Amino acid sequence: MAVVGSDNVEASARPLIFVVEPNPFMAEMERSILRSYAVEFLSPEAVVRAAVSRRPDLIIAEIVLRGRDGLALCRELKARPETAAIPFLVFSVVDAAAEAAEAGADAFLLKPSERNALAYEVRRLIGPPRTQGREATP
Amino acid sequence: MTRSDDFDPAGGAEPLAAGAPKMNLRHRRVFLRGTGLRQVADYLAQSFAALLGLEACVLYLYDHRRANLVAVTSVGRVTDLRRLGRIPLDPGTGLAALAASPGEPGGSVSLPLWDSRRLLGVVYGRMDPGRVPDPGLVNLARAMARGGALALSVALAKPGGVAKPGGNSGVAKARLPRYQGVAGEFLLNPYLTRYLESALRLTQPDGAVVLALLRLSGPGCLGRLPYRGCPVPAPRALGRGFGLGRGSNRVAVVWLGLSRQDAAARLRLLMAGSLALDDVIGRAAAVARPTSAAVVSHNEDRVGPGSMLAAASDLLDLQTCLQSTRRDEGRDPVHQLTGDAAAVVMDSHVLAQEIDRQRQVLQDAIANGCDFQDKHVREISERLDRLIVVMMRLMGHRGAVP
């Protein structure tokens, strides 16, 4: 997990997205694609805690992660009443749409995808940016 | 992936904290003392990530012949700037136009720093008199990356300290007590960028402009192809050949009016030895032997002028990386595509097929009972990630829409 940071530029009026992505290059791409949103990159361990306390608008996760896989993460978050309603998007190198749906994920996207495909899927799940007031942690 | 994990970083000299390079002020040279290749690669990647304010930096480290990949490393954001010097970023000249028309801000870019003998000098902001880095290239990277990600190709300046595949006892002796590598100017042939720009400007929207990059081995292969000089007419007036380095390393050829398939077919003949390098590049010594090749087509891959070099560089590094991995694993360095066709020339189509193939390997491993924490699965996933990142960057260059 090389990239852990947040995008706090003009974050005051943007939906908050947590991303769990082990590849720094991929993480950067996701940040670039989702730059209209407030995006935070978190480790698999940190994302559950952060989701409970801060209730992001969306969580995006890879399946193949160190420590805990993305599907297990999804199951845990969906099992918790306080985080069950948070949309969960699986964005993975593994072609596991059925497994993602079974784990409770709201959407699945296979890598590589066109930039707009990810943006479209996020928009479909949480609506366009700048419609909700959330703030990323600097 | 770093292939020098078993390399002894002590090297008989006093090791430096965190592998940081030490500057020899007396000789106004920068060198790394007592560090291994992994530390060199990590330090350079971290330095550039910090200097350019990047989210991520992937660094491909080649040996002094610019032919063999010896380390690949990637780092995320680096925040400790105190240990780094300043980088002289004078206004770029030749590449200013390219820098002004990159892809989306914050996107990722691959910078073909073919023979960056002075990369450490750049990192420290200390240049030998009369030898400065190409500021335009640095500005290009900064402008295109804008906080995004950067892929660098860097070559060692001197032999030695290069871990042999698989590692052996000889590796520990091949140390870098006074490593002066990676200090040098950015030897990108300026004629290549100018030629590409004008070719793309003058060609019809559907006209074909193909850029092929070749990594060569063999002594003196660039002796007759000026590394920063004027291009050499390619045979049958199809385009121009360009030198890209002093030693036996890389050359480029730009073909006009040739489709990607035809270009790849010619390169396959070249790689198979059925075609002489002279017949492709224009004027090269007969001893030169191509080891890797990559092709980018302006019209088929839909890449813009500022992105052709970056995309081709990505593909060439990827091809070399795949070959190195396979060689390490004791397999045929030429990977096979679906249908058993040999993928000797990397292009976007080969990349797409290779992604499908690797994904199938991953699916098979999972189907056979491996879970996502399994080491084998993680390794395949990392390989797949590397391919996917290049593909997504290519998609980013295209500005593609679903």
Chai-1 contact restraints between the chains, C-beta under 6 A:
chainA,res_idxA,chainB,res_idxB,connection_type,confidence,min_distance_angstrom,max_distance_angstrom,comment,restraint_id
A,A2,B,G76,contact,1.0,0.0,6.0,A-B,restraint_1
A,V3,B,G76,contact,1.0,0.0,6.0,A-B,restraint_2
A,G5,B,R77,contact,1.0,0.0,6.0,A-B,restraint_3
A,N23,B,D385,contact,1.0,0.0,6.0,A-B,restraint_4
A,P24,B,A56,contact,1.0,0.0,6.0,A-B,restraint_5
A,P24,B,S74,contact,1.0,0.0,6.0,A-B,restraint_6
A,P24,B,G76,contact,1.0,0.0,6.0,A-B,restraint_7
A,F25,B,A56,contact,1.0,0.0,6.0,A-B,restraint_8
A,F25,B,A149,contact,1.0,0.0,6.0,A-B,restraint_9
A,F25,B,V389,contact,1.0,0.0,6.0,A-B,restraint_10
A,M26,B,V389,contact,1.0,0.0,6.0,A-B,restraint_11
A,E28,B,E55,contact,1.0,0.0,6.0,A-B,restraint_12
A,E28,B,A56,contact,1.0,0.0,6.0,A-B,restraint_13
A,E28,B,S108,contact,1.0,0.0,6.0,A-B,restraint_14
A,E28,B,G148,contact,1.0,0.0,6.0,A-B,restraint_15
A,E28,B,A149,contact,1.0,0.0,6.0,A-B,restraint_16
A,M29,B,M392,contact,1.0,0.0,6.0,A-B,restraint_17
A,S32,B,G106,contact,1.0,0.0,6.0,A-B,restraint_18
A,S32,B,G107,contact,1.0,0.0,6.0,A-B,restraint_19
A,S32,B,G148,contact,1.0,0.0,6.0,A-B,restraint_20
A,I63,B,F372,contact,1.0,0.0,6.0,A-B,restraint_21
A,V64,B,F372,contact,1.0,0.0,6.0,A-B,restraint_22
A,V64,B,S381,contact,1.0,0.0,6.0,A-B,restraint_23
A,D69,B,F372,contact,1.0,0.0,6.0,A-B,restraint_24
A,V93,B,S381,contact,1.0,0.0,6.0,A-B,restraint_25
A,V93,B,L384,contact,1.0,0.0,6.0,A-B,restraint_26
A,K111,B,I388,contact,1.0,0.0,6.0,A-B,restraint_27
A,P112,B,I388,contact,1.0,0.0,6.0,A-B,restraint_28
A,P112,B,M391,contact,1.0,0.0,6.0,A-B,restraint_29
A,P112,B,M392,contact,1.0,0.0,6.0,A-B,restraint_30
A,E114,B,M395,contact,1.0,0.0,6.0,A-B,restraint_31
A,E114,B,A400,contact,1.0,0.0,6.0,A-B,restraint_32
A,E114,B,P402,contact,1.0,0.0,6.0,A-B,restraint_33
A,N116,B,V401,contact,1.0,0.0,6.0,A-B,restraint_34
A,N116,B,P402,contact,1.0,0.0,6.0,A-B,restraint_35
A,A117,B,P402,contact,1.0,0.0,6.0,A-B,restraint_36
